[in-house]
Amino acid sequence: MAAPVNIIVGSHVWVEDPVLAWVDGEVFRINGEEVHINRTDGKMVVANISKVFPKDTEAPPGGVDDMTKLSYLHEPGVLHNLAMRYELNEIYTYTGNILIAVNPFQRLPHLYDTHMMEQYKGAAFGELSPHVFAVADASYRAMINEGKSNSILVSGESGAGKTETTKMLMRYLAYLGGRSGVEGRTVEQQVLESNPVLETFGNAKTVRNNNSSRFGKFVEIQFDKSGRISGAAVRTYLLERSRVCQISDPERNYHCFYLLCAAPPEEREKYKLGSPSSFHYLNQSNCYALDGVNDAEEYLATRRAMDIVGISEEEQEAIFRVVAAILHLGNIEFAKGEEIDSSVIKDDKSRFHLNTTAELLRCDAKSLENALIKRVMVTPEEIITRTLDPVGALGSRDALAKTMYSRLFDWLVDKINNSIGQDPNSKTLIGVLDIYGFESFKLNSFEQFCINFTNEKLQQHFNQHVFKMEQEEYTKEEINWSYIEFVDNQDVLDLIEKKPGGIIALLDEACMFPKSTHETFAQKLYQTFKNNKRFIKPKLSRTSFTLSHYAGEVTYLADLFLDKNKDYVVAEHQDLLTASTCSFVAGLFPPSPEESSKSSKFSSIGSRFKLQLQSLMETLSSTEPHYIRCVKPNNVLKPAIFENLNIIQQLRCGGVLEAIRISCAGYPTRRTFYEFLLRFGVLAPEVLDGK
C-alpha cells in the first residue's frame, strides 16, 4: 500500500510507531523525502514520505461499518476504524463482502437472540449493521435463489472466536431451515447438539484460548427443495493426538477427562477415579479448572447432548469407560527388568492401574502387560519375543493411549453422521468451515506444520476469490482496468506438497527407511531446498528448518516429525483390543485385513491429510464462498483491551490487508452516483438541472 503523494505541510497523517503501531499527527515540514510530524501525543518525529499515510479528518467518530466507505483504505485507517467500533462494542465490520469479527471476550446476548434473527431474515446484505447472521442469511438466500451450494469460511488465530462464531452461524441456519415448534431430535437439533459433544472430546484449554478446537471441522448442512434442513455431515481434520499424553503448564488435556473426574460420585466410583491431579496425563500441568466453567454441570450437559445426537446409554457408558481406561493407563510405570533392556511393572500402584485399565477395557490383565512390554517378531526361521526397556515401554503405553483416543474420536464423528443422516436427494448445501488459524509458537512441530499448510491452502483460495470478485466488479461497472498483481503463495504450496520432491513426500520416504532419523531427514531437506527462497536453514540447528509462509516465518523442529507422521497401530495393541469382550472396544479395533498385516504397509498421516485437504478444497471450489475473519484483540483474553500491534499482525496474516491491497490497487473509494452528485453537484449545476 504505497502512500499517496499529496501530503503537504498541515496535512493530518498517520505515522508508524514501534509500540502503538500507528499514531496520528500533523506535518509541519517537508524536506525532500523527509516528513517532519508533530504527533498528537506531543512527540516530534521524522519519517520517510513512503511510510506516512493521510488521515481522514471527516471520518465519523464511531467509525464506519464497511471499510470500503473509508476515504483512505490503508493499514492505519483500517486499524483506527476497528478500534473506534470495538470501543462501542460494535464487534462486526465489513470489508466489502468479508466480515471482520473482533472477539469481545464477554457475553453479548442481545446480539444473538431470536428478535435479532428475525430482523436479519431476508434483509439485503449491508442493509443492517454488520453481523454474523447477515453472512449466514446471504449464503442461504444465494442458495435458494441461485440453486447453488454455498460455504462460509471462518478463520483466525487461536482465541479469536472461531468456534463461537461457527455456533452462531449454525444456530441461524437451523432457525431458517428448521421446522418451527418441533422439539427433540430433529435434524437441526442434532446438528446443533453435535457441537458440545465434539467440543468435549476435541477441545482443550491452551495458553491462548480456554476452549481451543484441537481439530478442524467442516459441517455440510443439506437442504431440500423447499429450503428445509434435510441432512448433514461433519468432516473433521487432524485431531492433535499428542495432547492425550503430553501437556505443558498452564494448558489442559481434552475437556472430557476433567468432566469425567467431576461426574457424580457413583460414576467416579465405578471407574475408580480420583481427582485430576492424581493422573499423570493431567497433572503435567497445574491447571485443572477453568474460570466460569463447572465441570460437573458440563458432564451432565454432554450426556444430554449425546442423547440428542443418538448415542445410546450403553454406548455412552462404554465411551466413558475408554476415557477412564486412558487415565489409568497413563499411571502405569515401568522399572528395569532382570535382563538387559527389559522392563517390568514398577510397583503395586502401577499394578493397580494396570488391572483397572484391563477391567475397564474388558481385556486380560496379563495380555495388557505383555502388549505394553513385549514385541513379537516373526522371521522366516523363528518367532522372536523381545522385551522393551522402561523407556520403550513408556512409549508403547503412550502410543496405545493416543491410538485409543483418536479411534474413539473418529467413532464419535461417524456416529453423529450416521445418526443425523445424509439426504441423498439434496441438491444444495451450506458448508461451514471452522479450522485452526495460522500457528507460530516457541516450539513448532508436525501439528503446526500441517495447520500452517492448511492455512496456505485457504489463503490461496481466499486471494483468488477476492481477486476474482474485484475484477468482476470492474467488468460490471464497465470500468477500464489493468491486471492487478497479488501475492501468490503457490511456491510455498509446491515446497510442501509437490510430488516427488516436496517436504511431505520426503518425510514419507524417510518414514519408510528403517535407518532414517530426524537428523538424516533434516539433512535431506537442507540439501534439497538449499536454493529455495521460501526455505531457510537456521544457523545453529541440525534438526530445525524455517519456512517463509505468507503470514511470516515459522521455525519447525523436525525431531518428532517421523514418529508423528507414522499412522500405524502396534500389532500387539491391535490383537489385545480386538479380543476385548466389550463389543464397543473391539469395534474400535476391527481385525486388520490379513494382507496388510503381513506386509506392514506404511500409512502416512501427512499424505492422508494432504488428500483430505485436496477434497476439502474441491468442495469449497464448487461452492460460492463467504468469509468471516475472526480477530483476537488481546492476549489476556479480557474485554475492552485493543492491542494494535497484535491486531495488525492478524490482519496481515489473515489476508485482510491483502484483500484491501487488491482493492487499493484498483479503485479503493466507491461511491454511488447519488452520493457523488450530492457532494460534487454544486460544481456543475447545469448537469444537476439536466438530470
C-alpha positions in Angstrom: 0.0 0.0 0.0 2.1 2.9 -1.3 1.5 6.2 0.4 -0.3 8.8 -1.8 2.0 11.7 -2.7 -0.4 14.5 -1.8 1.0 15.1 1.7 1.7 18.8 2.3 2.6 20.9 5.3 -0.6 21.0 7.5 -1.7 17.5 6.4 -3.1 15.3 9.2 -1.3 11.9 8.9 -0.6 8.5 10.4 3.0 7.6 11.2 4.4 4.3 12.3 5.2 3.6 16.0 7.0 0.5 17.3 4.7 0.2 20.4 1.3 1.6 19.2 1.7 0.5 15.5 0.3 3.9 14.2 0.0 7.4 15.8 -1.7 10.4 14.2 -0.1 13.9 13.9 0.3 17.0 11.7 3.0 17.6 9.1 5.0 20.8 9.9 7.9 20.5 7.4 8.7 18.5 4.3 12.3 18.2 3.3 12.6 16.1 0.1 11.6 12.6 1.1 11.7 13.5 4.8 8.4 14.4 6.6 8.6 16.2 10.0 5.5 15.5 12.1 4.1 16.8 15.4 2.4 13.8 16.9 -0.8 14.3 18.9 1.0 12.9 22.0 3.5 15.8 21.8 6.4 13.9 20.3 8.1 15.2 17.1 9.2 12.6 14.6 10.8 12.4 11.2 9.7 9.7 8.7 10.2 8.8 5.1 7.2 10.0 3.0 6.6 6.5 1.8 5.9 5.5 5.4 3.4 8.3 6.1 -0.3 7.9 5.4 -3.1 10.6 5.2 -5.7 10.7 8.0 -9.3 11.0 7.1 -10.4 14.0 9.2 -14.0 13.6 8.0 -14.4 10.0 9.3 -17.4 9.7 11.7 -16.3 9.5 15.4 -17.7 5.9 15.8 -16.1 4.6 12.6 -17.8 3.2 9.5 -19.5 -0.2 9.3 -17.9 -1.1 5.9 -14.2 -0.3 5.4 -14.8 0.4 1.7 -16.5 3.6 2.9 -13.2 4.9 4.3 -11.7 7.7 2.2 -8.3 6.1 2.7 -8.1 2.3 2.6 -4.8 1.7 4.3 -3.5 -0.1 7.4 -3.7 2.7 10.0 -7.1 3.7 8.7 -8.4 0.1 9.0 -6.9 -0.3 12.5 -8.3 3.0 13.8 -11.7 2.2 12.4 -11.8 -1.2 14.1 -10.6 0.3 17.4 -13.3 3.0 17.4 -16.0 0.4 16.7 -14.7 -2.0 19.3 -14.9 0.7 21.9 -18.6 1.0 21.3 -19.0 -2.9 21.4 -19.5 -2.9 17.6 -17.6 -6.1 17.1 -18.5 -6.7 13.5 -17.3 -4.7 10.5 -17.4 -5.4 6.8 -14.6 -5.0 4.2 -16.8 -5.3 1.2 -18.2 -8.8 1.4 -15.8 -10.0 4.1 -16.9 -9.8 7.7 -14.3 -9.0 10.4 -15.4 -10.2 13.8 -13.3 -8.9 16.8 -13.7 -11.1 19.9 -15.5 -9.1 22.7 -14.4 -11.6 25.4 -17.7 -11.1 27.0 -21.3 -12.3 26.5 -23.4 -10.0 24.4 -26.7 -12.0 24.4 -28.8 -9.2 22.9 -26.8 -9.6 19.7 -27.9 -13.2 19.1 -31.5 -13.5 20.4 -34.5 -14.6 18.3 -35.5 -11.0 17.8 -32.2 -10.3 16.2 -32.5 -13.4 14.0 -36.0 -12.2 12.9 -34.5 -8.8 11.8 -31.8 -10.3 9.6 -34.1 -12.8 8.0 -34.4 -11.8 4.3 -32.7 -8.4 4.8 -30.5 -7.3 1.9 -26.8 -7.7 2.7 -25.4 -4.4 4.0 -28.9 -3.0 4.8 -28.5 -3.7 8.6 -25.4 -3.4 10.8 -22.7 -6.0 10.0 -23.4 -9.3 11.7 -22.6 -13.0 11.5 -26.4 -13.6 10.8 -26.2 -11.3 7.7 -23.4 -13.6 6.3 -25.5 -16.7 7.1 -28.6 -15.1 5.6 -26.8 -14.0 2.4 -25.5 -17.6 1.9 -28.9 -19.1 2.5 -30.7 -16.6 0.1 -28.0 -17.2 -2.6 -28.5 -20.9 -2.2 -32.3 -20.6 -2.5 -32.3 -18.1 -5.4 -29.5 -19.5 -7.5 -29.8 -23.2 -6.5 -26.0 -23.2 -5.8 -24.2 -24.6 -2.8 -22.5 -22.0 -0.6 -19.8 -22.1 2.0 -18.8 -19.9 4.9 -15.1 -20.0 5.9 -14.4 -18.9 9.4 -10.7 -18.3 10.1 -8.5 -16.5 12.6 -5.9 -17.4 15.2 -6.5 -19.4 18.3 -8.7 -17.5 20.7 -10.1 -15.2 18.0 -13.7 -16.6 18.5 -14.0 -19.1 15.5 -15.8 -21.8 17.5 -18.4 -19.4 18.9 -18.9 -17.7 15.5 -19.5 -21.1 13.9 -22.1 -22.0 16.6 -23.9 -18.7 15.8 -23.9 -19.5 12.1 -25.3 -22.9 12.7 -27.9 -21.6 15.1 -29.1 -19.1 12.5 -29.2 -21.7 9.6 -31.1 -24.0 11.9 -33.5 -21.2 12.6 -34.0 -20.5 8.9 -34.2 -24.1 7.8 -35.8 -25.7 10.8 -39.3 -26.8 11.5 -40.9 -24.3 13.9 -42.3 -25.7 17.1 -40.8 -29.2 16.7 -38.6 -30.1 19.6 -36.3 -33.0 20.3 -34.3 -35.0 17.8 -34.9 -33.1 14.6 -32.0 -32.9 12.1 -31.3 -29.3 13.0 -31.3 -30.1 16.8 -28.9 -32.9 16.2 -26.6 -30.7 14.1 -26.5 -28.1 16.9 -26.0 -30.7 19.7 -23.1 -32.3 17.8 -21.2 -29.1 18.7 -21.0 -29.7 22.5 -20.2 -33.4 22.0 -17.3 -32.7 19.7 -16.1 -29.8 21.9 -15.9 -32.1 24.9 -13.7 -34.6 23.1 -11.9 -32.4 20.7 -11.3 -29.1 22.6 -8.8 -28.2 25.3 -7.5 -25.2 27.2 -4.3 -23.8 25.6 -2.2 -20.8 26.5 -4.1 -18.7 24.0 -7.6 -20.0 24.5 -9.7 -21.7 27.2 -11.8 -23.7 24.6 -9.4 -24.3 21.7 -10.5 -26.7 19.0 -7.7 -29.1 18.5 -9.1 -30.4 15.3 -10.5 -28.8 12.1 -14.2 -29.1 11.2 -16.3 -28.7 8.1 -20.0 -29.1 8.6 -22.1 -29.7 5.5 -25.7 -28.8 6.1 -28.0 -30.2 3.4 -31.3 -28.6 2.3 -34.3 -29.9 0.4 -36.1 -28.1 -2.4 -38.2 -26.0 0.0 -35.1 -24.8 1.9 -35.6 -27.0 4.9 -32.6 -28.7 6.5 -32.8 -32.4 5.4 -29.4 -33.9 6.4 -25.9 -33.1 7.5 -22.3 -34.4 7.7 -19.4 -33.4 9.9 -15.9 -33.8 8.5 -13.0 -33.5 10.9 -9.3 -32.9 10.2 -6.2 -33.8 12.1 -7.0 -34.2 15.8 -4.0 -33.3 17.9 -3.2 -36.8 19.3 -0.1 -35.9 21.2 -2.1 -33.8 23.7 -3.5 -37.0 25.2 -0.1 -37.9 26.8 1.7 -34.6 26.9 0.6 -31.2 28.1 2.5 -28.2 29.3 1.6 -25.8 32.0 -0.8 -24.0 32.1 -2.7 -26.0 29.4 -5.2 -28.7 29.9 -5.8 -32.1 28.3 -9.1 -32.7 26.4 -12.2 -31.5 28.4 -13.7 -35.0 28.7 -11.1 -36.2 31.1 -11.9 -33.4 33.6 -15.6 -33.7 33.1 -15.4 -37.4 34.0 -13.4 -36.7 37.1 -16.2 -34.3 38.1 -19.0 -36.8 37.4 -21.5 -37.9 40.2 -19.8 -40.0 42.9 -21.3 -43.3 41.8 -19.9 -42.8 38.3 -16.4 -41.9 39.6 -16.5 -45.0 41.9 -17.5 -47.2 39.0 -14.4 -46.0 37.0 -12.2 -45.9 40.2 -11.4 -42.2 39.5 -9.8 -39.7 41.9 -9.1 -36.0 41.3 -7.5 -34.9 38.1 -4.2 -34.3 40.0 -3.9 -38.0 40.7 -3.4 -38.8 37.0 -0.1 -38.4 35.1 -1.9 -37.5 31.8 -3.5 -34.5 33.6 -1.0 -33.5 36.3 1.8 -32.4 34.0 0.1 -29.0 34.2 -1.1 -27.3 37.4 -4.3 -26.2 35.6 -7.3 -28.4 36.5 -10.3 -26.0 36.4 -11.5 -23.2 34.1 -12.8 -19.9 35.2 -16.6 -19.8 35.0 -16.9 -23.4 33.9 -18.4 -26.1 36.2 -17.1 -29.4 35.0 -19.8 -31.4 36.9 -22.6 -29.5 35.1 -20.7 -29.8 31.8 -20.5 -33.5 32.3 -24.3 -33.7 32.6 -24.8 -31.3 29.6 -22.6 -33.5 27.5 -24.6 -36.6 28.4 -27.8 -34.8 27.4 -26.2 -33.7 24.1 -25.2 -37.3 23.5 -28.8 -38.4 24.0 -30.0 -35.9 21.4 -27.4 -36.9 18.7 -28.5 -40.6 19.1 -25.7 -42.1 21.3 -27.4 -44.8 23.4 -26.9 -45.2 27.2 -24.8 -48.4 26.7 -22.6 -46.6 24.2 -22.2 -43.6 26.5 -21.2 -45.9 29.3 -18.6 -47.6 27.1 -17.2 -44.2 25.8 -16.5 -43.0 29.3 -15.0 -46.4 30.3 -12.5 -45.9 27.5 -11.8 -42.3 28.7 -11.3 -43.6 32.3 -9.1 -46.5 31.0 -6.8 -44.0 29.2 -6.3 -42.1 32.5 -5.4 -45.3 34.4 -3.2 -46.4 31.6 -1.1 -43.2 31.9 -0.4 -44.1 35.6 1.3 -47.4 34.7 5.0 -47.1 35.3 7.9 -49.4 34.5 11.1 -50.4 36.1 14.2 -52.2 34.8 13.8 -56.0 34.5 16.4 -58.6 35.4 17.6 -59.0 31.8 19.3 -56.2 29.8 16.9 -53.9 28.0 13.9 -55.4 29.7 11.2 -53.9 31.9 8.6 -54.9 34.5 5.6 -53.2 36.1 7.1 -50.8 38.6 5.1 -51.4 41.8 1.8 -52.2 43.4 0.3 -48.8 42.5 1.2 -49.4 38.8 -0.2 -52.9 39.1 -3.5 -51.5 40.4 -3.8 -49.1 37.4 -2.9 -51.9 35.0 -5.6 -54.2 36.4 -8.1 -51.3 36.4 -7.3 -50.5 32.8 -7.8 -54.1 31.8 -11.1 -54.3 33.7 -12.4 -51.1 32.0 -11.3 -52.3 28.6 -12.7 -55.8 29.3 -9.4 -57.5 28.4 -7.0 -59.8 30.2 -4.6 -58.0 32.5 -1.6 -60.3 31.7 -2.3 -59.8 27.9 -2.3 -56.0 28.5 1.0 -56.2 30.4 2.6 -58.2 27.5 1.2 -55.8 24.9 2.9 -53.0 26.7 6.3 -54.5 27.3 6.8 -57.3 24.7 7.2 -57.3 20.9 6.9 -60.4 18.8 9.0 -60.5 15.6 8.3 -63.2 13.0 11.3 -64.1 10.8 11.3 -66.9 8.2 13.3 -69.1 10.6 11.7 -68.4 14.0 9.4 -66.3 16.2 11.4 -64.0 18.5 9.9 -62.3 21.5 11.9 -59.3 22.8 11.2 -57.1 25.8 11.2 -53.3 25.7 13.3 -51.3 28.2 11.4 -48.9 30.5 11.7 -46.0 28.1 10.4 -48.2 25.2 7.6 -49.5 27.5 6.5 -45.8 28.3 6.5 -45.1 24.5 4.3 -48.2 24.0 1.9 -47.1 26.7 1.5 -43.6 25.3 1.1 -44.9 21.7 -1.7 -47.1 23.0 -3.4 -44.2 24.7 -3.1 -41.9 21.6 -4.5 -44.7 19.3 -7.4 -45.4 21.6 -8.3 -41.8 21.9 -8.1 -41.0 18.2 -10.2 -44.1 17.4 -12.8 -43.0 20.0 -12.9 -39.5 18.4 -13.4 -41.0 14.9 -16.1 -43.3 16.2 -18.0 -40.2 17.7 -17.8 -38.4 14.4 -19.1 -41.4 12.5 -21.8 -42.0 15.0 -23.0 -38.3 14.8 -23.0 -38.5 11.0 -24.9 -41.8 10.9 -27.4 -40.6 13.5 -28.1 -37.3 11.7 -28.1 -39.0 8.3 -27.5 -37.5 4.9 -30.2 -36.7 2.4 -29.4 -38.4 -0.9 -31.9 -36.2 -2.7 -30.5 -32.9 -1.5 -29.1 -30.8 -4.4 -27.7 -27.9 -2.3 -25.7 -27.5 0.9 -24.1 -24.8 3.0 -20.7 -25.7 4.4 -19.3 -24.1 7.5 -15.6 -24.4 7.9 -14.1 -23.8 11.4 -10.4 -24.6 11.1 -7.3 -23.8 13.1 -5.7 -20.4 12.3 -2.0 -19.9 11.5 0.2 -21.1 14.4 3.7 -20.0 15.4 4.9 -21.0 18.8 8.3 -21.1 20.6 8.5 -24.7 19.6 6.6 -25.8 16.4 6.2 -29.5 15.5 4.4 -31.6 12.9 1.0 -30.4 14.1 1.9 -26.7 13.4 3.3 -27.7 10.0 0.0 -29.4 9.0 -2.0 -26.5 10.4 0.0 -23.9 8.5 -0.1 -25.9 5.3 -3.9 -25.8 5.6 -3.8 -22.0 6.1 -1.6 -21.6 3.0 -4.2 -23.6 1.0 -7.1 -21.5 2.3 -5.1 -18.3 1.8 -4.7 -19.1 -1.9 -8.4 -19.8 -2.2 -9.2 -16.5 -0.4 -6.8 -14.4 -2.6 -8.1 -15.9 -5.8 -11.7 -15.4 -4.8 -11.3 -11.8 -3.6 -9.2 -11.0 -6.6 -11.9 -12.5 -8.9 -14.7 -10.6 -7.1 -12.7 -7.4 -7.6 -12.3 -8.0 -11.4 -16.0 -8.9 -11.7 -16.9 -5.6 -10.0 -14.9 -3.7 -12.7 -16.5 -5.6 -15.5 -20.0 -5.0 -14.1 -19.3 -1.3 -13.8 -17.7 -1.3 -17.3 -14.5 0.3 -15.9 -11.2 0.0 -17.8 -8.8 -1.8 -15.6 -5.4 -3.2 -15.9 -4.4 -6.6 -14.4 -3.9 -6.3 -10.7 -0.9 -8.2 -9.2 -1.4 -10.1 -6.0 0.9 -12.2 -3.8 0.5 -15.8 -4.9 1.7 -18.4 -2.5 1.9 -21.3 -5.0 5.6 -21.6 -4.4 5.1 -22.4 -0.7 2.5 -25.0 -1.5 4.8 -26.6 -4.0 7.6 -26.7 -1.5 5.3 -28.5 1.0 3.2 -30.8 -1.2 4.7 -31.3 -4.6 5.4 -34.8 -5.7 8.0 -36.2 -5.8 10.2 -33.6 -4.2 8.1 -31.8 -1.6 8.5 -31.9 2.2 5.6 -34.3 2.7 7.0 -36.7 0.0 10.5 -36.6 1.6 9.0 -37.2 5.0 7.1 -40.3 3.8 10.3 -41.5 2.2 12.2 -41.1 5.4 9.5 -42.9 7.4 9.8 -45.9 5.1 13.6 -46.4 5.6 14.3 -48.1 8.9 17.6 -46.3 9.3 16.2 -42.8 9.0 16.5 -40.4 11.9 15.2 -36.9 12.3 18.7 -35.7 11.7 19.0 -37.6 8.3 15.5 -36.2 7.4 16.6 -32.6 8.2 19.9 -33.0 6.3 17.9 -34.2 3.2 15.7 -31.1 3.5 18.7 -28.8 3.7 20.2 -30.4 0.7 17.0 -30.5 -1.4 15.9 -26.9 -0.7 19.2 -25.1 -0.3 18.3 -22.7 -3.2 14.6 -22.3 -2.4 13.8 -18.8 -1.2 10.9 -20.0 1.0 13.2 -22.5 2.9 15.8 -21.3 5.4 18.2 -23.4 7.4 18.7 -22.0 10.9 22.4 -21.4 11.6 22.8 -23.2 14.8 20.5 -26.2 14.4 20.9 -29.6 12.9 17.2 -30.6 13.0 15.2 -27.3 12.6 14.0 -25.7 9.4 12.3 -22.4 8.7 9.5 -21.9 6.2 8.7 -18.4 4.9 4.9 -18.6 5.0 2.6 -15.9 3.7 2.0 -14.9 7.3 5.6 -14.8 8.3 8.5 -17.2 9.1 8.0 -20.2 11.3 10.7 -22.5 12.5 9.8 -26.2 12.8 11.6 -28.7 15.0 12.0 -31.9 12.9 12.7 -34.1 16.0 9.3 -35.8 16.1 8.2 -35.5 12.5 8.9 -39.1 11.7 7.1 -40.5 14.7 4.1 -38.2 14.3 3.8 -39.0 10.5 3.5 -42.8 11.0 0.0 -43.9 11.3 0.3 -47.5 12.4 -1.1 -49.4 15.3 1.3 -51.8 17.1 0.2 -55.3 16.2 0.2 -56.4 19.9 -2.1 -53.5 20.8 -4.4 -54.3 17.9 -4.6 -58.0 19.0 -5.2 -57.1 22.6 -8.2 -54.8 21.9 -9.7 -56.8 19.1 -10.0 -59.6 21.7 -11.9 -57.4 24.2 -15.1 -58.8 25.5 -16.7 -55.4 25.2 -18.2 -55.1 21.7 -17.6 -51.3 21.8 -13.9 -51.5 22.5 -13.4 -54.4 20.0 -15.4 -52.3 17.4 -12.8 -49.5 17.7 -10.2 -52.1 16.6 -11.7 -54.2 13.9 -9.3 -57.0 12.8 -7.0 -55.7 10.1 -7.1 -57.5 6.7 -4.6 -60.3 6.5 -2.6 -59.0 3.6 -1.9 -55.6 5.2 -0.7 -57.1 8.5 1.8 -59.3 6.6 3.3 -56.5 4.5 3.2 -54.0 7.4 2.0 -51.4 4.8 3.2 -47.9 5.7 0.4 -45.3 6.2 1.3 -41.7 6.4 -0.7 -39.0 8.4 0.8 -36.3 6.2 -0.3 -37.8 2.9 -3.7 -38.7 4.2 -4.1 -35.1 5.5 -3.0 -33.8 2.1 -5.7 -35.9 0.4 -8.3 -34.7 2.9 -7.3 -31.1 2.2 -7.5 -31.6 -1.5 -11.0 -33.0 -1.2 -12.0 -30.0 1.1 -10.6 -27.5 -1.5 -12.6 -29.3 -4.3 -15.8 -28.9 -2.2 -15.1 -25.3 -1.5 -14.3 -24.5 -5.1 -17.7 -25.9 -6.1 -19.5 -23.5 -3.7 -20.0 -19.8 -3.5 -17.7 -18.7 -0.6 -18.3 -16.2 2.1 -15.6 -15.1 4.5 -15.5 -14.3 8.2 -12.1 -13.3 9.6 -12.1 -13.5 13.4 -9.6 -11.3 15.3 -8.3 -11.7 18.8 -8.0 -8.1 20.3 -5.6 -9.0 23.1 -3.6 -11.9 24.6 -5.0 -11.6 28.2 -8.5 -12.7 26.9 -10.2 -9.8 28.6 -12.9 -7.4 27.3 -12.2 -3.7 26.2 -8.5 -4.2 25.5 -7.4 -3.5 22.0 -3.7 -4.3 21.3 -2.8 -2.5 18.0 0.4 -4.4 17.1 -1.2 -7.8 17.8 -4.2 -6.9 15.6 -2.1 -5.6 12.7 -0.2 -8.9 12.7 -3.5 -10.8 12.5 -4.9 -8.6 9.7 -1.7 -9.2 7.7 -1.8 -13.0 8.4 -5.5 -13.3 7.7 -5.1 -11.8 4.3 -7.5 -8.9 5.2 -4.8 -6.3 4.3 -4.0 -8.3 1.2 -7.7 -8.1 0.2 -7.7 -4.4 0.9 -4.5 -4.0 -1.1 -6.1 -5.7 -4.0 -9.0 -3.2 -3.7 -6.4 -0.3 -3.3 -4.6 -1.4 -6.5 -7.8 -0.7 -8.3 -10.4 1.8 -7.1 -10.4 1.9 -3.3 -13.0 4.6 -2.9 -16.5 3.6 -4.0 -19.5 6.0 -4.0 -22.9 5.6 -5.6 -23.9 8.1 -8.3 -26.4 9.6 -5.9 -23.7 10.3 -3.2 -21.3 11.7 -5.9 -23.9 14.1 -7.3 -24.9 15.2 -3.8 -21.3 16.1 -2.9 -20.0 17.5 -6.2 -23.2 18.7 -7.9 -22.5 22.2 -6.8 -19.6 22.3 -9.2 -21.8 21.7 -12.2 -25.3 22.9 -11.5 -26.2 22.6 -15.3 -25.7 18.8 -15.0 -27.9 18.7 -12.0 -30.6 20.7 -13.8 -30.4 18.3 -16.7 -30.8 15.2 -14.6 
